[in-house]
Amino acid sequence: MRQRMTAAPQSVEEAMERVAEAIADLTTLQVEAAIAAAMSDQVEAAQATDEQPRGADRIWFSTAQAAGRAGRHPATVRDALEAGVLHGSQKAAEAHWRIHATCLDAWIAGQSCAHQEGGGGSTSR
């Protein structure tokens, strides 16, 4: 069996390379442990350098991106925007919607965002 490297992997590719090496030598239970260790190493390396996963610091979302984040269908997000339940904005009628992260997170939690609580309950265009 190969010895496990002690340094944290520098990339997802390196972590996956380690997993591939482990697969060649280990049983199923050992593979599961190796995957968990490789992922843990990657998380620790990201935390040590204050890296955030891609999209974690996104402020504005498209309808499709908001749907992905919310685990809903894009049509459901559009319906909520058009009904004023989810606060969003458009540059013009029939234009693409933009949804701020705080508004989206409030909608996901079943709450009103600050924009809606301040009296601007409908969407803006």
The first five atom37 places (N, CA, C, CB, O) and aatype in JSON, in Angstrom:
{
  "aatype": [12, 1, 5, 1, 12, 16, 0, 0, 14, 5, 15, 19, 6, 6, 0, 12, 6, 1, 19, 0, 6, 0, 9, 0, 3, 10, 16, 16, 10, 5, 19, 6, 0, 0, 9, 0, 0, 0, 12, 15, 3, 5, 19, 6, 0, 0, 5, 0, 16, 3, 6, 5, 14, 1, 7, 0, 3, 1, 9, 17, 13, 15, 16, 0, 5, 0, 0, 7, 1, 0, 7, 1, 8, 14, 0, 16, 19, 1, 3, 0, 10, 6, 0, 7, 19, 10, 8, 7, 15, 5, 11, 0, 0, 6, 0, 8, 17, 1, 9, 8, 0, 16, 4, 10, 3, 0, 17, 9, 0, 7, 5, 15, 4, 0, 8, 5, 6, 7, 7, 7, 7, 15, 16, 15, 1],
  "atom_mask": [
    [1, 1, 1, 1, 1],
    [1, 1, 1, 1, 1],
    [1, 1, 1, 1, 1],
    [1, 1, 1, 1, 1],
    [1, 1, 1, 1, 1],
    [1, 1, 1, 1, 1],
    [1, 1, 1, 1, 1],
    [1, 1, 1, 1, 1],
    [1, 1, 1, 1, 1],
    [1, 1, 1, 1, 1],
    [1, 1, 1, 1, 1],
    [1, 1, 1, 1, 1],
    [1, 1, 1, 1, 1],
    [1, 1, 1, 1, 1],
    [1, 1, 1, 1, 1],
    [1, 1, 1, 1, 1],
    [1, 1, 1, 1, 1],
    [1, 1, 1, 1, 1],
    [1, 1, 1, 1, 1],
    [1, 1, 1, 1, 1],
    [1, 1, 1, 1, 1],
    [1, 1, 1, 1, 1],
    [1, 1, 1, 1, 1],
    [1, 1, 1, 1, 1],
    [1, 1, 1, 1, 1],
    [1, 1, 1, 1, 1],
    [1, 1, 1, 1, 1],
    [1, 1, 1, 1, 1],
    [1, 1, 1, 1, 1],
    [1, 1, 1, 1, 1],
    [1, 1, 1, 1, 1],
    [1, 1, 1, 1, 1],
    [1, 1, 1, 1, 1],
    [1, 1, 1, 1, 1],
    [1, 1, 1, 1, 1],
    [1, 1, 1, 1, 1],
    [1, 1, 1, 1, 1],
    [1, 1, 1, 1, 1],
    [1, 1, 1, 1, 1],
    [1, 1, 1, 1, 1],
    [1, 1, 1, 1, 1],
    [1, 1, 1, 1, 1],
    [1, 1, 1, 1, 1],
    [1, 1, 1, 1, 1],
    [1, 1, 1, 1, 1],
    [1, 1, 1, 1, 1],
    [1, 1, 1, 1, 1],
    [1, 1, 1, 1, 1],
    [1, 1, 1, 1, 1],
    [1, 1, 1, 1, 1],
    [1, 1, 1, 1, 1],
    [1, 1, 1, 1, 1],
    [1, 1, 1, 1, 1],
    [1, 1, 1, 1, 1],
    [1, 1, 1, 0, 1],
    [1, 1, 1, 1, 1],
    [1, 1, 1, 1, 1],
    [1, 1, 1, 1, 1],
    [1, 1, 1, 1, 1],
    [1, 1, 1, 1, 1],
    [1, 1, 1, 1, 1],
    [1, 1, 1, 1, 1],
    [1, 1, 1, 1, 1],
    [1, 1, 1, 1, 1],
    [1, 1, 1, 1, 1],
    [1, 1, 1, 1, 1],
    [1, 1, 1, 1, 1],
    [1, 1, 1, 0, 1],
    [1, 1, 1, 1, 1],
    [1, 1, 1, 1, 1],
    [1, 1, 1, 0, 1],
    [1, 1, 1, 1, 1],
    [1, 1, 1, 1, 1],
    [1, 1, 1, 1, 1],
    [1, 1, 1, 1, 1],
    [1, 1, 1, 1, 1],
    [1, 1, 1, 1, 1],
    [1, 1, 1, 1, 1],
    [1, 1, 1, 1, 1],
    [1, 1, 1, 1, 1],
    [1, 1, 1, 1, 1],
    [1, 1, 1, 1, 1],
    [1, 1, 1, 1, 1],
    [1, 1, 1, 0, 1],
    [1, 1, 1, 1, 1],
    [1, 1, 1, 1, 1],
    [1, 1, 1, 1, 1],
    [1, 1, 1, 0, 1],
    [1, 1, 1, 1, 1],
    [1, 1, 1, 1, 1],
    [1, 1, 1, 1, 1],
    [1, 1, 1, 1, 1],
    [1, 1, 1, 1, 1],
    [1, 1, 1, 1, 1],
    [1, 1, 1, 1, 1],
    [1, 1, 1, 1, 1],
    [1, 1, 1, 1, 1],
    [1, 1, 1, 1, 1],
    [1, 1, 1, 1, 1],
    [1, 1, 1, 1, 1],
    [1, 1, 1, 1, 1],
    [1, 1, 1, 1, 1],
    [1, 1, 1, 1, 1],
    [1, 1, 1, 1, 1],
    [1, 1, 1, 1, 1],
    [1, 1, 1, 1, 1],
    [1, 1, 1, 1, 1],
    [1, 1, 1, 1, 1],
    [1, 1, 1, 1, 1],
    [1, 1, 1, 0, 1],
    [1, 1, 1, 1, 1],
    [1, 1, 1, 1, 1],
    [1, 1, 1, 1, 1],
    [1, 1, 1, 1, 1],
    [1, 1, 1, 1, 1],
    [1, 1, 1, 1, 1],
    [1, 1, 1, 1, 1],
    [1, 1, 1, 0, 1],
    [1, 1, 1, 0, 1],
    [1, 1, 1, 0, 1],
    [1, 1, 1, 0, 1],
    [1, 1, 1, 1, 1],
    [1, 1, 1, 1, 1],
    [1, 1, 1, 1, 1],
    [1, 1, 1, 1, 1]
  ],
  "atom_positions": [
    [[0.84, -1.17, 0.0], [0.0, 0.0, 0.0], [0.89, 1.24, 0.0], [-0.96, -0.01, 1.22], [1.91, 1.29, 0.69]],
    [[0.49, 2.26, -0.8], [1.26, 3.5, -0.84], [1.04, 4.29, 0.44], [0.86, 4.36, -2.07], [-0.02, 4.19, 1.07]],
    [[2.04, 5.06, 0.82], [1.88, 5.9, 2.0], [1.12, 7.15, 1.63], [3.25, 6.26, 2.61], [1.31, 7.71, 0.55]],
    [[0.25, 7.6, 2.53], [-0.53, 8.81, 2.33], [0.36, 10.02, 2.5], [-1.73, 8.87, 3.3], [1.15, 10.1, 3.45]],
    [[0.24, 10.97, 1.57], [1.02, 12.21, 1.69], [0.51, 13.0, 2.88], [0.92, 13.06, 0.39], [-0.68, 12.94, 3.21]],
    [[1.39, 13.72, 3.53], [0.96, 14.48, 4.7], [0.54, 15.89, 4.35], [2.08, 14.53, 5.72], [-0.23, 16.49, 5.1]],
    [[1.01, 16.44, 3.25], [0.62, 17.8, 2.86], [-0.79, 17.79, 2.28], [1.62, 18.38, 1.83], [-1.2, 16.83, 1.63]],
    [[-1.52, 18.86, 2.53], [-2.86, 18.99, 1.98], [-2.78, 19.13, 0.47], [-3.6, 20.2, 2.62], [-1.85, 19.76, -0.05]],
    [[-3.74, 18.55, -0.25], [-3.72, 18.69, -1.71], [-3.9, 20.15, -2.11], [-4.81, 17.81, -2.35], [-4.59, 20.91, -1.42]],
    [[-3.29, 20.54, -3.2], [-3.35, 21.92, -3.65], [-4.56, 22.18, -4.54], [-2.08, 22.28, -4.38], [-4.89, 23.34, -4.8]],
    [[-5.21, 21.14, -5.02], [-6.35, 21.31, -5.9], [-7.27, 20.11, -5.79], [-5.89, 21.52, -7.36], [-6.92, 19.08, -5.2]],
    [[-8.44, 20.26, -6.35], [-9.38, 19.15, -6.39], [-8.78, 18.02, -7.22], [-10.74, 19.59, -6.97], [-8.94, 16.84, -6.89]],
    [[-8.09, 18.38, -8.31], [-7.47, 17.37, -9.15], [-6.46, 16.55, -8.36], [-6.79, 18.02, -10.35], [-6.41, 15.32, -8.51]],
    [[-5.65, 17.2, -7.54], [-4.66, 16.49, -6.74], [-5.36, 15.58, -5.72], [-3.72, 17.48, -6.02], [-4.93, 14.46, -5.47]],
    [[-6.44, 16.09, -5.13], [-7.19, 15.27, -4.18], [-7.77, 14.05, -4.87], [-8.31, 16.1, -3.52], [-7.75, 12.95, -4.32]],
    [[-8.3, 14.24, -6.07], [-8.86, 13.12, -6.81], [-7.77, 12.15, -7.25], [-9.65, 13.62, -8.02], [-8.01, 10.94, -7.32]],
    [[-6.59, 12.66, -7.55], [-5.46, 11.8, -7.91], [-5.12, 10.89, -6.72], [-4.23, 12.66, -8.33], [-4.84, 9.7, -6.9]],
    [[-5.14, 11.47, -5.53], [-4.86, 10.67, -4.33], [-5.91, 9.58, -4.14], [-4.81, 11.56, -3.08], [-5.6, 8.45, -3.77]],
    [[-7.16, 9.95, -4.41], [-8.23, 8.97, -4.28], [-8.03, 7.85, -5.3], [-9.61, 9.63, -4.47], [-8.21, 6.67, -4.97]],
    [[-7.66, 8.2, -6.53], [-7.43, 7.19, -7.56], [-6.32, 6.23, -7.14], [-7.08, 7.86, -8.91], [-6.43, 5.02, -7.34]],
    [[-5.25, 6.76, -6.56], [-4.16, 5.91, -6.08], [-4.66, 5.0, -4.96], [-2.98, 6.77, -5.58], [-4.29, 3.83, -4.89]],
    [[-5.51, 5.54, -4.1], [-6.02, 4.75, -2.99], [-6.91, 3.62, -3.49], [-6.79, 5.63, -2.02], [-6.9, 2.53, -2.92]],
    [[-7.68, 3.87, -4.53], [-8.59, 2.87, -5.06], [-7.83, 1.64, -5.52], [-9.41, 3.45, -6.21], [-8.29, 0.51, -5.35]],
    [[-6.66, 1.87, -6.09], [-5.87, 0.74, -6.59], [-5.42, -0.19, -5.46], [-4.66, 1.25, -7.35], [-5.2, -1.37, -5.7]],
    [[-5.28, 0.32, -4.26], [-4.7, -0.46, -3.18], [-5.66, -0.85, -2.05], [-3.59, 0.31, -2.6], [-5.33, -1.71, -1.24]],
    [[-6.82, -0.25, -2.0], [-7.65, -0.41, -0.81], [-8.97, -1.12, -1.07], [-7.93, 0.91, -0.22], [-9.43, -1.22, -2.2]],
    [[-9.56, -1.61, 0.01], [-10.88, -2.22, -0.08], [-11.93, -1.12, -0.09], [-11.13, -3.19, 1.1], [-11.59, 0.05, 0.08]],
    [[-13.18, -1.48, -0.29], [-14.26, -0.5, -0.37], [-14.33, 0.39, 0.86], [-15.58, -1.21, -0.57], [-14.46, 1.61, 0.73]],
    [[-14.26, -0.17, 2.03], [-14.33, 0.65, 3.25], [-13.14, 1.58, 3.35], [-14.41, -0.24, 4.5], [-13.27, 2.72, 3.79]],
    [[-11.99, 1.1, 2.96], [-10.8, 1.94, 3.0], [-10.9, 3.05, 1.96], [-9.54, 1.09, 2.77], [-10.41, 4.16, 2.19]],
    [[-11.52, 2.77, 0.82], [-11.71, 3.79, -0.21], [-12.59, 4.91, 0.33], [-12.34, 3.18, -1.49], [-12.3, 6.09, 0.14]],
    [[-13.67, 4.54, 1.01], [-14.56, 5.55, 1.59], [-13.8, 6.43, 2.58], [-15.75, 4.88, 2.28], [-13.99, 7.65, 2.6]],
    [[-12.96, 5.84, 3.39], [-12.16, 6.6, 4.35], [-11.18, 7.51, 3.62], [-11.41, 5.66, 5.3], [-10.95, 8.64, 4.04]],
    [[-10.58, 7.02, 2.53], [-9.62, 7.82, 1.76], [-10.31, 9.01, 1.1], [-8.94, 6.96, 0.69], [-9.75, 10.11, 1.06]],
    [[-11.53, 8.81, 0.59], [-12.29, 9.91, -0.02], [-12.6, 10.97, 1.04], [-13.59, 9.39, -0.66], [-12.43, 12.16, 0.79]],
    [[-13.04, 10.53, 2.2], [-13.35, 11.47, 3.27], [-12.11, 12.24, 3.69], [-13.94, 10.73, 4.48], [-12.18, 13.45, 3.93]],
    [[-10.97, 11.57, 3.78], [-9.73, 12.24, 4.17], [-9.29, 13.24, 3.11], [-8.62, 11.22, 4.4], [-8.86, 14.34, 3.44]],
    [[-9.4, 12.85, 1.84], [-9.0, 13.76, 0.76], [-9.89, 15.0, 0.75], [-9.07, 13.05, -0.6], [-9.4, 16.12, 0.56]],
    [[-11.19, 14.82, 0.95], [-12.1, 15.97, 0.97], [-11.83, 16.84, 2.19], [-13.56, 15.49, 0.96], [-11.88, 18.06, 2.1]],
    [[-11.55, 16.21, 3.31], [-11.23, 16.95, 4.52], [-9.97, 17.79, 4.33], [-11.06, 15.99, 5.7], [-9.9, 18.94, 4.75]],
    [[-8.96, 17.17, 3.7], [-7.72, 17.9, 3.41], [-8.0, 19.12, 2.54], [-6.7, 16.98, 2.73], [-7.45, 20.19, 2.77]],
    [[-8.85, 18.94, 1.53], [-9.17, 20.05, 0.62], [-9.89, 21.17, 1.36], [-10.03, 19.55, -0.56], [-9.59, 22.34, 1.15]],
    [[-10.84, 20.81, 2.22], [-11.57, 21.81, 3.0], [-10.62, 22.56, 3.93], [-12.7, 21.14, 3.82], [-10.68, 23.79, 4.03]],
    [[-9.74, 21.82, 4.61], [-8.77, 22.46, 5.51], [-7.85, 23.4, 4.75], [-7.94, 21.4, 6.24], [-7.55, 24.49, 5.24]],
    [[-7.41, 22.99, 3.56], [-6.53, 23.85, 2.76], [-7.27, 25.12, 2.33], [-6.02, 23.09, 1.52], [-6.68, 26.2, 2.35]],
    [[-8.53, 25.0, 1.95], [-9.31, 26.17, 1.55], [-9.54, 27.1, 2.73], [-10.66, 25.74, 0.95], [-9.45, 28.32, 2.59]],
    [[-9.83, 26.53, 3.89], [-10.04, 27.36, 5.08], [-8.76, 28.07, 5.5], [-10.57, 26.51, 6.24], [-8.8, 29.2, 5.97]],
    [[-7.64, 27.4, 5.33], [-6.36, 28.0, 5.72], [-6.01, 29.19, 4.85], [-5.26, 26.97, 5.64], [-5.31, 30.1, 5.29]],
    [[-6.5, 29.2, 3.61], [-6.21, 30.31, 2.71], [-7.41, 31.22, 2.52], [-5.75, 29.79, 1.36], [-7.4, 32.09, 1.65]],
    [[-8.45, 31.03, 3.34], [-9.67, 31.82, 3.28], [-10.34, 31.77, 1.91], [-9.38, 33.25, 3.65], [-11.0, 32.73, 1.52]],
    [[-10.17, 30.67, 1.18], [-10.84, 30.53, -0.11], [-12.3, 30.18, 0.13], [-10.15, 29.45, -0.98], [-12.63, 29.52, 1.12]],
    [[-13.15, 30.62, -0.76], [-14.56, 30.28, -0.72], [-14.9, 29.47, -1.97], [-15.45, 31.55, -0.62], [-14.3, 29.7, -3.02]],
    [[-15.83, 28.54, -1.87], [-16.25, 27.82, -3.06], [-16.78, 28.79, -4.11], [-17.31, 26.76, -2.71], [-17.32, 29.84, -3.77]],
    [[-16.62, 28.44, -5.38], [-17.09, 29.3, -6.45], [-18.57, 29.6, -6.27], [-16.84, 28.64, -7.82], [-19.37, 28.69, -6.03]],
    [[-18.95, 30.87, -6.38], [-20.35, 31.25, -6.26], [-20.78, 31.57, -4.84], [0.0, 0.0, 0.0], [-21.87, 32.1, -4.64]],
    [[-19.95, 31.25, -3.85], [-20.35, 31.48, -2.47], [-20.46, 32.97, -2.16], [-19.36, 30.83, -1.52], [-21.24, 33.37, -1.3]],
    [[-19.68, 33.79, -2.85], [-19.72, 35.22, -2.6], [-20.56, 35.97, -3.63], [-18.32, 35.78, -2.57], [-20.52, 37.19, -3.7]],
    [[-21.31, 35.23, -4.44], [-22.15, 35.84, -5.47], [-23.2, 36.72, -4.79], [-22.84, 34.74, -6.36], [-23.8, 36.32, -3.79]],
    [[-23.4, 37.92, -5.32], [-24.37, 38.84, -4.76], [-25.66, 38.82, -5.56], [-23.79, 40.25, -4.72], [-26.75, 38.86, -4.98]],
    [[-25.57, 38.77, -6.87], [-26.73, 38.78, -7.75], [-26.85, 37.45, -8.47], [-26.64, 39.93, -8.76], [-25.85, 36.85, -8.87]],
    [[-28.09, 36.99, -8.65], [-28.36, 35.72, -9.31], [-29.33, 35.92, -10.46], [-28.92, 34.71, -8.31], [-30.22, 36.77, -10.41]],
    [[-29.14, 35.14, -11.51], [-30.13, 35.07, -12.58], [-31.25, 34.15, -12.09], [-29.49, 34.53, -13.93], [-31.15, 33.54, -11.02]],
    [[-32.32, 34.07, -12.87], [-33.43, 33.19, -12.49], [-32.96, 31.74, -12.38], [-34.57, 33.3, -13.51], [-33.32, 31.04, -11.44]],
    [[-32.16, 31.29, -13.36], [-31.68, 29.9, -13.35], [-30.75, 29.66, -12.16], [-30.95, 29.57, -14.67], [-30.84, 28.61, -11.51]],
    [[-29.86, 30.61, -11.87], [-28.94, 30.46, -10.74], [-29.71, 30.45, -9.43], [-27.9, 31.58, -10.74], [-29.4, 29.66, -8.53]],
    [[-30.71, 31.33, -9.31], [-31.53, 31.38, -8.1], [-32.28, 30.06, -7.91], [-32.53, 32.56, -8.17], [-32.4, 29.56, -6.8]],
    [[-32.8, 29.51, -9.02], [-33.51, 28.23, -8.95], [-32.58, 27.13, -8.46], [-34.09, 27.87, -10.33], [-32.97, 26.3, -7.64]],
    [[-31.35, 27.11, -8.96], [-30.39, 26.11, -8.52], [-30.07, 26.24, -7.05], [0.0, 0.0, 0.0], [-30.01, 25.24, -6.33]],
    [[-29.87, 27.46, -6.6], [-29.55, 27.69, -5.19], [-30.73, 27.31, -4.28], [-29.17, 29.16, -4.96], [-30.54, 26.79, -3.18]],
    [[-31.95, 27.58, -4.78], [-33.14, 27.33, -3.97], [-33.64, 25.89, -4.09], [-34.24, 28.28, -4.36], [-34.48, 25.46, -3.3]],
    [[-33.12, 25.16, -5.07], [-33.61, 23.8, -5.29], [-35.01, 23.79, -5.87], [0.0, 0.0, 0.0], [-35.8, 22.88, -5.62]],
    [[-35.33, 24.81, -6.65], [-36.65, 24.94, -7.27], [-36.49, 25.01, -8.78], [-37.39, 26.2, -6.75], [-35.38, 25.14, -9.29]],
    [[-37.59, 24.91, -9.49], [-37.6, 25.03, -10.95], [-37.54, 26.51, -11.31], [-38.87, 24.34, -11.57], [-38.13, 27.33, -10.61]],
    [[-36.85, 26.87, -12.39], [-36.78, 28.28, -12.8], [-38.17, 28.92, -12.98], [-36.01, 28.4, -14.1], [-38.34, 30.11, -12.69]],
    [[-39.15, 28.15, -13.46], [-40.51, 28.7, -13.62], [-41.11, 29.07, -12.27], [-41.42, 27.68, -14.34], [-41.85, 30.05, -12.17]],
    [[-40.81, 28.32, -11.23], [-41.3, 28.62, -9.89], [-40.69, 29.94, -9.41], [-40.95, 27.47, -8.89], [-41.38, 30.76, -8.8]],
    [[-39.41, 30.13, -9.68], [-38.74, 31.38, -9.29], [-39.36, 32.55, -10.05], [-37.21, 31.3, -9.55], [-39.64, 33.6, -9.46]],
    [[-39.56, 32.39, -11.37], [-40.18, 33.47, -12.17], [-41.58, 33.79, -11.67], [-40.24, 33.08, -13.65], [-41.95, 34.96, -11.57]],
    [[-42.37, 32.77, -11.35], [-43.72, 32.99, -10.83], [-43.67, 33.78, -9.53], [-44.44, 31.64, -10.6], [-44.47, 34.7, -9.33]],
    [[-42.73, 33.44, -8.64], [-42.6, 34.15, -7.36], [-42.18, 35.6, -7.6], [-41.57, 33.44, -6.45], [-42.65, 36.5, -6.9]],
    [[-41.3, 35.83, -8.56], [-40.87, 37.19, -8.9], [-42.05, 38.0, -9.43], [-39.73, 37.16, -9.93], [-42.28, 39.13, -9.0]],
    [[-42.78, 37.43, -10.36], [-43.91, 38.13, -10.97], [-45.03, 38.4, -9.97], [-44.46, 37.34, -12.14], [-45.75, 39.39, -10.09]],
    [[-45.19, 37.52, -8.98], [-46.21, 37.7, -7.95], [-45.76, 38.66, -6.85], [-46.57, 36.36, -7.34], [-46.57, 39.06, -6.02]],
    [[-44.47, 39.02, -6.85], [-43.95, 39.92, -5.83], [-43.6, 39.21, -4.53], [0.0, 0.0, 0.0], [-43.25, 39.87, -3.55]],
    [[-43.68, 37.88, -4.51], [-43.33, 37.12, -3.32], [-41.81, 37.08, -3.14], [-43.89, 35.68, -3.4], [-41.3, 37.13, -2.03]],
    [[-41.11, 37.01, -4.26], [-39.64, 37.08, -4.28], [-39.26, 38.41, -4.89], [-39.0, 35.88, -5.08], [-39.71, 38.75, -5.99]],
    [[-38.45, 39.17, -4.18], [-38.04, 40.49, -4.65], [-36.91, 40.35, -5.67], [-37.59, 41.38, -3.47], [-35.92, 39.67, -5.41]],
    [[-37.07, 40.99, -6.81], [-36.05, 40.99, -7.84], [-36.18, 42.24, -8.68], [0.0, 0.0, 0.0], [-37.06, 43.07, -8.44]],
    [[-35.32, 42.38, -9.68], [-35.41, 43.56, -10.53], [-35.15, 43.18, -11.98], [-34.41, 44.63, -10.07], [-34.49, 42.19, -12.29]],
    [[-35.7, 44.03, -12.85], [-35.49, 43.91, -14.29], [-35.17, 45.3, -14.82], [-36.75, 43.3, -15.0], [-35.68, 46.29, -14.31]],
    [[-34.32, 45.37, -15.83], [-34.0, 46.67, -16.43], [-35.17, 47.18, -17.27], [-32.74, 46.57, -17.3], [-35.35, 48.39, -17.41]],
    [[-35.95, 46.27, -17.81], [-37.12, 46.62, -18.61], [-38.09, 45.45, -18.56], [-36.73, 46.96, -20.09], [-37.71, 44.34, -18.19]],
    [[-39.35, 45.71, -18.93], [-40.33, 44.64, -18.98], [-39.83, 43.57, -19.94], [-41.73, 45.17, -19.41], [-39.26, 43.88, -20.99]],
    [[-40.05, 42.32, -19.58], [-39.62, 41.17, -20.37], [-38.1, 40.95, -20.38], [-40.1, 41.33, -21.78], [-37.62, 40.06, -21.09]],
    [[-37.35, 41.72, -19.62], [-35.89, 41.53, -19.52], [-35.6, 40.43, -18.51], [-35.18, 42.86, -19.1], [-36.49, 39.97, -17.8]],
    [[-34.35, 40.01, -18.47], [-33.94, 38.99, -17.5], [-34.07, 39.54, -16.08], [-32.49, 38.53, -17.77], [-33.83, 40.73, -15.84]],
    [[-34.44, 38.67, -15.16], [-34.54, 39.03, -13.76], [-33.17, 38.96, -13.1], [-35.54, 38.12, -13.03], [-32.34, 38.14, -13.48]],
    [[-32.95, 39.82, -12.11], [-31.78, 39.75, -11.24], [-32.3, 39.7, -9.81], [-30.81, 40.99, -11.46], [-33.17, 40.48, -9.42]],
    [[-31.77, 38.75, -9.05], [-32.23, 38.56, -7.67], [-31.03, 38.71, -6.74], [-32.91, 37.16, -7.5], [-30.02, 38.03, -6.91]],
    [[-31.16, 39.58, -5.76], [-30.08, 39.79, -4.78], [-30.05, 38.6, -3.82], [-30.28, 41.13, -3.99], [-31.1, 38.03, -3.49]],
    [[-28.85, 38.23, -3.38], [-28.67, 37.06, -2.51], [-29.5, 37.17, -1.23], [-27.19, 36.9, -2.15], [-30.07, 36.17, -0.79]],
    [[-29.57, 38.34, -0.63], [-30.33, 38.47, 0.62], [-31.82, 38.25, 0.39], [-30.09, 39.85, 1.25], [-32.51, 37.67, 1.23]],
    [[-32.32, 38.72, -0.76], [-33.73, 38.51, -1.09], [-34.0, 37.04, -1.36], [-34.14, 39.37, -2.31], [-35.01, 36.49, -0.91]],
    [[-33.1, 36.4, -2.08], [-33.26, 34.99, -2.38], [-33.21, 34.14, -1.12], [-32.18, 34.53, -3.36], [-34.04, 33.25, -0.93]],
    [[-32.25, 34.43, -0.24], [-32.13, 33.66, 1.0], [-33.37, 33.83, 1.88], [-30.89, 34.1, 1.77], [-33.82, 32.88, 2.52]],
    [[-33.93, 35.05, 1.9], [-35.15, 35.28, 2.68], [-36.31, 34.48, 2.09], [-35.5, 36.79, 2.71], [-37.09, 33.88, 2.83]],
    [[-36.42, 34.47, 0.76], [-37.49, 33.71, 0.1], [-37.35, 32.22, 0.38], [-37.48, 33.97, -1.41], [-38.35, 31.54, 0.65]],
    [[-36.14, 31.71, 0.32], [-35.89, 30.29, 0.6], [-36.32, 29.95, 2.02], [-34.39, 29.93, 0.39], [-36.86, 28.88, 2.28]],
    [[-36.08, 30.89, 2.95], [-36.43, 30.68, 4.36], [-37.91, 30.96, 4.65], [-35.56, 31.56, 5.25], [-38.36, 30.8, 5.78]],
    [[-38.66, 31.39, 3.62], [-40.07, 31.68, 3.81], [-40.33, 33.01, 4.5], [0.0, 0.0, 0.0], [-41.37, 33.2, 5.13]],
    [[-39.37, 33.92, 4.37], [-39.48, 35.23, 5.02], [-39.51, 36.33, 3.96], [-38.32, 35.46, 6.01], [-39.21, 36.08, 2.79]],
    [[-39.86, 37.53, 4.38], [-39.79, 38.69, 3.5], [-38.39, 39.27, 3.6], [-40.87, 39.76, 3.86], [-37.79, 39.27, 4.68]],
    [[-37.88, 39.79, 2.49], [-36.57, 40.44, 2.54], [-36.76, 41.87, 3.06], [-35.87, 40.43, 1.14], [-37.88, 42.35, 3.17]],
    [[-35.67, 42.53, 3.36], [-35.71, 43.89, 3.89], [-36.42, 44.83, 2.93], [-34.3, 44.39, 4.18], [-37.09, 45.76, 3.37]],
    [[-36.27, 44.61, 1.63], [-36.93, 45.46, 0.64], [-38.45, 45.37, 0.75], [-36.49, 45.08, -0.78], [-39.15, 46.37, 0.63]],
    [[-38.95, 44.15, 0.98], [-40.38, 43.94, 1.08], [-40.92, 44.45, 2.42], [-40.71, 42.46, 0.9], [-42.04, 44.96, 2.47]],
    [[-40.16, 44.31, 3.47], [-40.59, 44.76, 4.79], [-40.64, 46.27, 4.86], [-39.67, 44.21, 5.87], [-41.39, 46.84, 5.66]],
    [[-39.83, 46.94, 4.04], [-39.79, 48.4, 4.05], [-40.89, 49.05, 3.25], [0.0, 0.0, 0.0], [-40.85, 50.25, 3.02]],
    [[-41.88, 48.28, 2.81], [-43.01, 48.86, 2.09], [-42.91, 48.67, 0.6], [0.0, 0.0, 0.0], [-43.89, 48.91, -0.11]],
    [[-41.79, 48.25, 0.1], [-41.67, 48.03, -1.34], [-41.95, 46.59, -1.67], [0.0, 0.0, 0.0], [-41.11, 45.91, -2.27]],
    [[-43.12, 46.1, -1.31], [-43.43, 44.69, -1.4], [-43.39, 44.08, -2.78], [0.0, 0.0, 0.0], [-43.28, 42.85, -2.89]],
    [[-43.48, 44.86, -3.82], [-43.46, 44.27, -5.16], [-42.08, 44.34, -5.77], [-44.47, 44.96, -6.08], [-41.16, 44.94, -5.21]],
    [[-41.96, 43.74, -6.9], [-40.67, 43.75, -7.6], [-40.48, 45.07, -8.29], [-40.58, 42.59, -8.6], [-41.44, 45.79, -8.55]],
    [[-39.24, 45.4, -8.6], [-38.97, 46.63, -9.33], [-38.53, 46.29, -10.74], [-37.89, 47.47, -8.62], [-38.01, 45.2, -10.99]],
    [[-38.74, 47.2, -11.63], [-38.34, 46.99, -13.03], [-37.48, 48.12, -13.5], [-39.55, 46.85, -13.95], [-37.04, 48.13, -14.65]]
  ]
}
